[in-house]
Amino acid sequence: MRKLFLLIKSARPKQWLKNLALYAALLFSGFFFHQEAEQLAYFWQVSYAFLIFCILTSSIYLLNDLMDIENDRLHPFKKNRPLASGQLPAALAVFGLIAGLMVVFFLSLHLPTFFKLLALAYVLLQLFYSIKLKQLAIIDIVAIALGFLIRVYAGAVVVNLHMNVWFLLTVVSASLFMAVGKRQSERTLLSNNHVKFARASLKKYSQRLLDQYTSMFATATWLTYAIFTFQSYTSGVNLLYEKFPNLYFFLPKTLHSQKLLMLTLPLVIFGVMRYLQLIYEENKGEAPEDILLKDKTLLTAVFLWLFMVMLVIYA
């Protein structure tokens, strides 16, 4: 049971949080509760794809730990990982890796071809990232962003949904922003006499350059989201005015808008500002999933944003 626990720990279930990106296209499409005849509801179809990606990403983490086991044993922090510390036998990790990939293969058999291709692209991307890309400055950050983009597309193709180009740019900007924030925190290795343990690409990022990247992608995140909301019309507003026609007379013309998704923009801007504060003031950018799970302020902002998006699009 202990070895099973260590295997699950090496699979990094906390990282499954990133796979919520598969729901993004469904959420903003207006089809979150849609169901076609003799088919599962769209939500359950995407949830099935989410499960597959959780198994897939966990298998990839096992592969990464197996490939980096020798380097991790010399690392001041990674040496405590189950594989690097010797608590988890490598043979068991290999078994978990093969079993995970086989489960992904069989679960994906009846899904669209493009979903299978995206899953394969994700595996190849992570494989190349582990072998070479993570050692290349700039390319390593782009590779992380591409992983999020693949997730979003995978969630969209499984139910054949269209995605707004500005929404895609928001996803790219946000993922680049988080990737740069991760590099900001990892740079503490260079400032804490752990230079030899830092990855090669990290040594090519000066603090000034990372600051510029952080500022650029933080701005791009909220700005692309703003343009996306400005272009999004909420058809439900017509029904609102039909039921309550006096609203036309009560509200000033300034507030007669069908683009109510703009109301969620302040929460996105606040979220970006809070994330910047955590990166610079508390040096917590290395694990974005931990920030989202542990920082109550940011978590509250995310839940309020999600509630408002659901309210505007569906209520």
CORGI-V387621 format. One record per residue. N is the residue number from 1. RES is the residue in three letters. SS is DSSP state (@ for helix, = for strand, . for the rest). Layout:
n=<N	N>
res=<RES	RES>
ss=<SS	SS>
This chain:
n=<1	2	3	4	5	6	7	8	9	10	11	12	13	14	15	16	17	18	19	20	21	22	23	24	25	26	27	28	29	30	31	32	33	34	35	36	37	38	39	40	41	42	43	44	45	46	47	48	49	50	51	52	53	54	55	56	57	58	59	60	61	62	63	64	65	66	67	68	69	70	71	72	73	74	75	76	77	78	79	80	81	82	83	84	85	86	87	88	89	90	91	92	93	94	95	96	97	98	99	100	101	102	103	104	105	106	107	108	109	110	111	112	113	114	115	116	117	118	119	120	121	122	123	124	125	126	127	128	129	130	131	132	133	134	135	136	137	138	139	140	141	142	143	144	145	146	147	148	149	150	151	152	153	154	155	156	157	158	159	160	161	162	163	164	165	166	167	168	169	170	171	172	173	174	175	176	177	178	179	180	181	182	183	184	185	186	187	188	189	190	191	192	193	194	195	196	197	198	199	200	201	202	203	204	205	206	207	208	209	210	211	212	213	214	215	216	217	218	219	220	221	222	223	224	225	226	227	228	229	230	231	232	233	234	235	236	237	238	239	240	241	242	243	244	245	246	247	248	249	250	251	252	253	254	255	256	257	258	259	260	261	262	263	264	265	266	267	268	269	270	271	272	273	274	275	276	277	278	279	280	281	282	283	284	285	286	287	288	289	290	291	292	293	294	295	296	297	298	299	300	301	302	303	304	305	306	307	308	309	310	311	312	313	314	315>
res=<MET	ARG	LYS	LEU	PHE	LEU	LEU	ILE	LYS	SER	ALA	ARG	PRO	LYS	GLN	TRP	LEU	LYS	ASN	LEU	ALA	LEU	TYR	ALA	ALA	LEU	LEU	PHE	SER	GLY	PHE	PHE	PHE	HIS	GLN	GLU	ALA	GLU	GLN	LEU	ALA	TYR	PHE	TRP	GLN	VAL	SER	TYR	ALA	PHE	LEU	ILE	PHE	CYS	ILE	LEU	THR	SER	SER	ILE	TYR	LEU	LEU	ASN	ASP	LEU	MET	ASP	ILE	GLU	ASN	ASP	ARG	LEU	HIS	PRO	PHE	LYS	LYS	ASN	ARG	PRO	LEU	ALA	SER	GLY	GLN	LEU	PRO	ALA	ALA	LEU	ALA	VAL	PHE	GLY	LEU	ILE	ALA	GLY	LEU	MET	VAL	VAL	PHE	PHE	LEU	SER	LEU	HIS	LEU	PRO	THR	PHE	PHE	LYS	LEU	LEU	ALA	LEU	ALA	TYR	VAL	LEU	LEU	GLN	LEU	PHE	TYR	SER	ILE	LYS	LEU	LYS	GLN	LEU	ALA	ILE	ILE	ASP	ILE	VAL	ALA	ILE	ALA	LEU	GLY	PHE	LEU	ILE	ARG	VAL	TYR	ALA	GLY	ALA	VAL	VAL	VAL	ASN	LEU	HIS	MET	ASN	VAL	TRP	PHE	LEU	LEU	THR	VAL	VAL	SER	ALA	SER	LEU	PHE	MET	ALA	VAL	GLY	LYS	ARG	GLN	SER	GLU	ARG	THR	LEU	LEU	SER	ASN	ASN	HIS	VAL	LYS	PHE	ALA	ARG	ALA	SER	LEU	LYS	LYS	TYR	SER	GLN	ARG	LEU	LEU	ASP	GLN	TYR	THR	SER	MET	PHE	ALA	THR	ALA	THR	TRP	LEU	THR	TYR	ALA	ILE	PHE	THR	PHE	GLN	SER	TYR	THR	SER	GLY	VAL	ASN	LEU	LEU	TYR	GLU	LYS	PHE	PRO	ASN	LEU	TYR	PHE	PHE	LEU	PRO	LYS	THR	LEU	HIS	SER	GLN	LYS	LEU	LEU	MET	LEU	THR	LEU	PRO	LEU	VAL	ILE	PHE	GLY	VAL	MET	ARG	TYR	LEU	GLN	LEU	ILE	TYR	GLU	GLU	ASN	LYS	GLY	GLU	ALA	PRO	GLU	ASP	ILE	LEU	LEU	LYS	ASP	LYS	THR	LEU	LEU	THR	ALA	VAL	PHE	LEU	TRP	LEU	PHE	MET	VAL	MET	LEU	VAL	ILE	TYR	ALA>
ss=<.	@	@	@	@	@	@	@	@	@	.	.	@	@	@	@	@	@	@	@	@	@	@	@	@	@	@	@	@	.	.	.	.	.	.	.	.	.	.	.	.	@	@	@	@	@	@	@	@	@	@	@	@	@	@	@	@	@	@	@	@	@	@	@	@	@	@	.	@	@	@	@	@	@	.	.	.	@	@	@	.	@	@	@	@	.	.	.	.	@	@	@	@	@	@	@	@	@	@	@	@	@	@	@	@	@	@	.	.	.	.	.	@	@	@	@	@	@	@	@	@	@	@	@	@	@	@	@	@	@	@	.	@	@	@	.	.	.	@	@	@	@	@	@	@	@	@	@	@	@	@	@	@	@	@	@	@	.	.	.	.	.	.	.	@	@	@	@	@	@	@	@	@	@	@	@	@	@	@	@	@	@	@	@	@	@	.	@	@	@	@	.	.	.	@	@	@	.	.	@	@	@	@	@	.	.	@	@	@	@	@	@	@	@	@	@	@	@	@	@	@	@	@	@	@	@	@	@	@	@	.	.	.	.	.	@	@	@	@	@	@	@	@	.	.	.	@	@	@	@	.	.	@	@	@	.	.	.	.	@	@	@	@	@	@	@	@	@	@	@	@	@	@	@	@	@	@	@	@	@	@	.	.	.	.	.	.	@	@	@	@	@	@	@	.	@	@	@	@	@	@	@	@	@	@	@	@	@	@	@	@	@	@	@	.>
